[in-house]
């Protein structure tokens, strides 16, 4: 997440953690919004933020899942958090390339 996006989302700190970020009324609530609503608005947001066309709304979810696995959170917990139907689906995310992998290996295992 870029610093610009993080600043834009600062307002959500005022809401309870068990609320949906975007509800049926497009604001945090305990009522989940329908998925179809996101498609149209995502195209507008992506355009306004000048994000590449290949960045889909689920790119953020994918990144979050990958980062949880990379941080050492066990795959079963990540599976449950992501609401995947199988552990195999969750482990697909462990195959994403990390552009900082060489640096991480060098720092954490310099003799490797």
VOVOTI-192062 format. One line per 3 residues: number of its first residue (from 1); their letters; for each residue x, y, z of N, C-alpha, C, CB. Coordinates in steps of 0.2 Angstrom, whole numbers. Glycine has a CB too. Layout:
N
NUM> a> X/Y/Z/X/Y/Z/X/Y/Z/X/Y/Z  ...
END
This chain:
112
1> xxx> 4/-6/0/0/0/0/5/6/0/-5/0/6  3/11/-4/7/17/-5/5/21/1/6/20/-11  10/26/3/9/31/8/2/35/7/15/36/9
4> xxx> 1/37/0/-5/41/-2/-11/37/0/-5/42/-9  -11/30/-1/-17/26/0/-18/26/8/-17/19/-3  -13/25/11/-13/24/19/-16/30/22/-6/22/21
7> xxx> -14/36/19/-16/42/22/-24/43/20/-12/48/19  -26/41/15/-33/42/13/-37/37/17/-34/40/6  -34/32/20/-38/27/24/-37/28/31/-36/20/22
10> xxx> -34/33/33/-33/35/41/-40/35/44/-29/41/41  -45/38/41/-51/39/44/-54/32/47/-56/42/39  -52/26/45/-55/20/47/-53/18/54/-53/15/42
13> xxx> -48/22/57/-46/20/64/-51/22/69/-40/24/65  -56/26/67/-61/28/72/-67/23/72/-64/35/69  -67/18/68/-72/13/68/-69/6/71/-74/11/61
16> xxx> -74/2/74/-73/-4/77/-70/-9/72/-79/-7/81  -65/-13/74/-62/-18/70/-66/-24/67/-56/-21/74  -72/-25/70/-76/-30/67/-81/-27/62/-80/-34/73
19> xxx> -81/-21/60/-85/-18/55/-82/-19/48/-86/-10/57  -87/-19/43/-84/-20/36/-82/-13/34/-90/-22/32  -77/-12/31/-74/-6/29/-79/-2/24/-67/-7/25
22> xxx> -82/-6/20/-87/-3/15/-93/-7/16/-84/-3/8  -99/-4/17/-105/-7/18/-110/-6/12/-108/-6/25  -116/-7/13/-121/-6/8/-122/2/7/-128/-8/11
25> xxx> -120/6/12/-120/13/12/-113/16/10/-123/16/18  -109/12/8/-102/15/6/-98/18/12/-102/19/1  -99/16/18/-96/18/24/-95/12/29/-99/24/27
28> xxx> -91/12/34/-90/7/38/-97/5/42/-85/8/43  -98/-1/42/-104/-4/45/-104/-11/47/-110/-2/41  -108/-13/51/-109/-21/52/-112/-25/46/-112/-22/59
31> xxx> -115/-21/41/-118/-24/36/-113/-24/30/-125/-21/34  -112/-30/27/-107/-31/21/-111/-28/15/-105/-38/21  -107/-25/11/-109/-23/4/-109/-29/-1/-105/-17/1
34> xxx> -114/-28/-5/-114/-34/-11/-108/-33/-15/-121/-33/-15  -105/-38/-17/-99/-38/-21/-100/-34/-28/-97/-45/-23  -106/-35/-31/-107/-32/-37/-106/-24/-37/-114/-33/-40
37> xxx> -107/-21/-31/-106/-14/-30/-99/-12/-31/-108/-12/-24  -94/-16/-30/-87/-14/-30/-84/-13/-37/-83/-19/-27  -87/-17/-42/-84/-17/-49/-84/-10/-52/-88/-22/-53
40> xxx> -90/-7/-52/-91/0/-55/-86/5/-51/-98/2/-55  -87/5/-45/-83/10/-41/-75/9/-41/-85/10/-34  -73/3/-42/-66/1/-42/-63/4/-49/-65/-6/-42
43> xxx> -67/4/-54/-64/6/-60/-63/14/-60/-69/5/-66  -68/17/-56/-67/25/-55/-61/26/-51/-73/28/-52  -60/22/-45/-55/23/-40/-48/22/-44/-56/19/-34
46> xxx> -48/17/-47/-42/15/-51/-40/20/-56/-42/8/-54  -44/23/-59/-43/28/-64/-41/35/-61/-49/30/-68  -44/37/-55/-43/43/-52/-36/42/-48/-48/44/-46
49> xxx> -34/36/-46/-27/35/-43/-22/34/-48/-28/30/-38  -24/33/-54/-19/32/-60/-15/25/-59/-14/38/-61  -19/20/-56/-16/14/-55/-17/10/-62/-20/10/-50
52> xxx> -12/5/-63/-12/1/-69/-18/-3/-70/-6/-3/-69  -20/-4/-76/-26/-8/-78/-26/-15/-75/-28/-8/-85  -20/-18/-75/-19/-25/-72/-20/-25/-65/-13/-27/-74
55> xxx> -21/-20/-61/-22/-20/-54/-29/-20/-53/-19/-13/-50  -31/-26/-51/-38/-28/-49/-39/-26/-42/-40/-35/-51  -46/-26/-40/-48/-25/-33/-45/-30/-29/-55/-24/-33
58> xxx> -45/-36/-31/-42/-42/-27/-35/-42/-27/-44/-48/-30  -31/-37/-30/-24/-37/-29/-22/-35/-22/-21/-31/-34  -26/-31/-19/-25/-29/-12/-26/-35/-8/-30/-23/-10
61> xxx> -31/-39/-9/-32/-45/-5/-26/-50/-6/-39/-48/-7  -24/-51/-12/-19/-55/-14/-13/-53/-10/-18/-55/-21  -11/-47/-10/-5/-44/-7/-6/-45/1/-4/-37/-8
64> xxx> -11/-44/4/-12/-45/11/-11/-52/13/-19/-43/13  -14/-57/9/-13/-64/10/-5/-66/10/-17/-69/5  -2/-64/4/5/-65/3/9/-62/9/7/-62/-3
67> xxx> 7/-56/11/11/-53/17/10/-57/23/9/-46/18  4/-59/25/3/-63/31/7/-70/31/-5/-65/31  7/-73/25/11/-79/24/19/-78/25/10/-83/18
70> xxx> 21/-72/22/28/-70/22/30/-68/30/29/-64/18  25/-66/33/26/-64/40/27/-70/45/21/-59/43  25/-75/42/25/-81/47/19/-84/50/30/-80/52
73> xxx> 13/-80/48/7/-82/51/5/-89/47/1/-77/49  3/-94/51/2/-101/49/-3/-101/44/0/-105/55  -2/-105/39/-7/-105/33/-14/-107/35/-5/-111/28
76> xxx> -15/-111/40/-22/-112/42/-26/-106/44/-22/-118/47  -22/-102/48/-25/-95/50/-27/-91/45/-21/-92/56  -22/-90/40/-23/-86/34/-29/-89/30/-16/-86/30
79> xxx> -29/-95/29/-35/-98/25/-41/-96/28/-34/-106/26  -42/-97/35/-48/-95/38/-49/-87/38/-48/-97/46  -44/-83/38/-45/-76/38/-47/-74/30/-39/-72/39
82> xxx> -45/-78/26/-46/-76/19/-53/-79/16/-40/-78/14  -55/-84/21/-62/-87/19/-61/-92/13/-67/-82/18  -55/-95/12/-54/-100/7/-57/-106/9/-46/-101/6
85> xxx> -59/-110/3/-62/-117/5/-57/-122/6/-66/-118/-1  -51/-121/4/-46/-126/5/-39/-123/6/-45/-131/-1  -35/-127/10/-28/-124/11/-24/-124/5/-25/-129/16
88> xxx> -26/-128/0/-22/-128/-6/-23/-121/-10/-24/-133/-11  -29/-118/-9/-30/-111/-12/-25/-106/-8/-37/-109/-11  -25/-107/-2/-21/-102/2/-13/-103/0/-22/-103/9
91> xxx> -11/-109/-1/-4/-110/-2/-2/-107/-9/-2/-117/-1  -7/-106/-13/-5/-103/-20/-2/-97/-19/-12/-103/-24  -4/-93/-14/-1/-86/-13/7/-87/-11/-5/-83/-8
94> xxx> 9/-92/-8/16/-93/-6/20/-93/-12/17/-99/-2  18/-94/-18/22/-95/-24/23/-88/-27/18/-99/-29  20/-83/-25/21/-76/-27/29/-74/-26/17/-71/-24
97> xxx> 32/-71/-31/39/-69/-31/39/-63/-27/41/-67/-38  44/-63/-22/45/-57/-18/51/-53/-21/47/-59/-11  50/-47/-23/56/-43/-26/62/-42/-22/53/-37/-29
100> xxx> 61/-43/-15/66/-41/-10/69/-48/-7/63/-37/-4  67/-53/-11/70/-60/-8/77/-60/-7/67/-65/-13  81/-58/-12/88/-59/-12/91/-55/-6/91/-56/-19
103> xxx> 88/-49/-5/90/-45/1/88/-48/7/87/-38/0  82/-51/8/80/-54/14/85/-60/15/73/-57/13  86/-64/10/91/-70/11/98/-68/14/91/-74/5
106> xxx> 100/-63/10/107/-60/12/107/-57/19/109/-54/7  102/-54/21/102/-51/28/100/-57/34/96/-46/29  96/-61/32/94/-66/37/99/-73/37/87/-68/36
109> xxx> 102/-74/31/106/-80/31/112/-78/26/102/-86/28  116/-74/28/122/-72/24/126/-77/21/126/-67/28  127/-83/25/131/-88/23/128/-92/17/133/-92/28
112> x> 121/-92/16/118/-95/12/119/-93/5/110/-95/13
END
